[in-house]
Amino acid sequence: FTGVISQHPEVRRVILYLIFASDGRPELRARLQQLYRSMRRLFMEGLKDVVADRQQRQQLATLVVAALDGIFLQWLVDPDAIDLKALHEQVQRLTVLVTTSVRSLARKPRRRTRG
């Protein structure tokens, strides 16, 4: 994905333009909503084996998509300051770390606290 974006930045620019142009255009807004729902669904599917709780998967997917949007916005504004390849590698490392942590937490019995 980062390869496509770095070679074809117009893809992100078009999406950004469409987001602003969708104000007052419900058909365009609906298509963009569909695009973002698809992206979140893709990430949710990838988390299925790691995060059992659907709501937690949905929240994590939303965070990932939002982070990617922020990274690409920064890259569009200042491409020399953002190393997409290095960030992609960091995201992969973070994914392994989160996956390992979530699996570890899932195996531990929960303690009940008295309140």
N, C-alpha and C positions, 0 to 999 in steps of 0.2 A: 504493500500500500504506500509506504513512504517513497518507494522508487517512482511510482506513478505520479504522486503529488510533486516530487521534486523535478521530474521531467515535464510535467504538465500542470504548472501552477494555476492555469486558467480554470481547471476543474474546481478548485476551492474558491477562486474568485467568482465563478458563475454561481456557485451555491450561496456565497455571501451576498452577491447582488440579488439573487432570487429571494433570499430571506427579507431583505429590505423592500423589495418590490412586491412582496406578498401582502403588505398592509393594504387592506381594502379589496383584496382579490382572493375570495374564499377558495376558489378552485386551485390556485397556486399554493395557498397556505395548506390545503388538504394534502397536496402532493409532497410538500416538505415535511409535514407531520408523518406521512407514510414513510418517507426516507429515514427520518430519525427513529421511528418505531422499528424499522427494519434493522438499523444499526444496533439499537439496544437489544433487539431480539437475538441477533447474531452473537453478541457478547454474552447474553443470558444463556444461550445454548452452550457456549464454550465453558461456562461455569457450572453447568448442571452436575457434573461428576464430582465437583469440589464443594459446592455450596448447596446444601439440601433445601434450605428455606427459599421459596420463590420470591418473597418480598425482598429478602436480602440480596438475591441475585439481581433483581430489578434495580435496586439502589446502586449496587456496584457497577452494573452496566451503564447506568445513567452517569455515574461519576467518571467512568472511563471515556465515554463519548464526549462529555463536557471537557475533560482534560485534553483530549485530542483536538477538539475545536479550538481551545485556547492555544495549544502549541502551534496549530496551523495558522491561526490569526497572527501570532507573533512572527512566524516565519514569513507570512505575506508582507508584513510591515518591515521586517529587518532580516532577510534571508541569510545574510552573512553572519549574523549572531546566533542563528539556530542551526545546530547540526542534527538534521533529521535522522541520519543513520545512527549516531551515538544515542540519541533519545530513544530510538526504536530498540536498541540493545538494552538500555536501562529499563524500558517497559517490560521487556522479556525477563530480565532479572527480577524485577519487582513482581511480576506475575508468578514466578517460581516461588519467591519468598512468601507471597500472600497465600498461594495454594498450599504450601507446606504448613503455614501457620493455621489456616482454616482446617486442614485435615487433622492437625495435632489437637486443636480445640474440640473438634467433633469427637475425638476418641476419649477425651477426658470426661469423667462423670461430673455433672454440675453439682455444686454445693448449694444447699438451700440456706438462705440467710433468714434469720428471724428479725422481724421488724416491729 
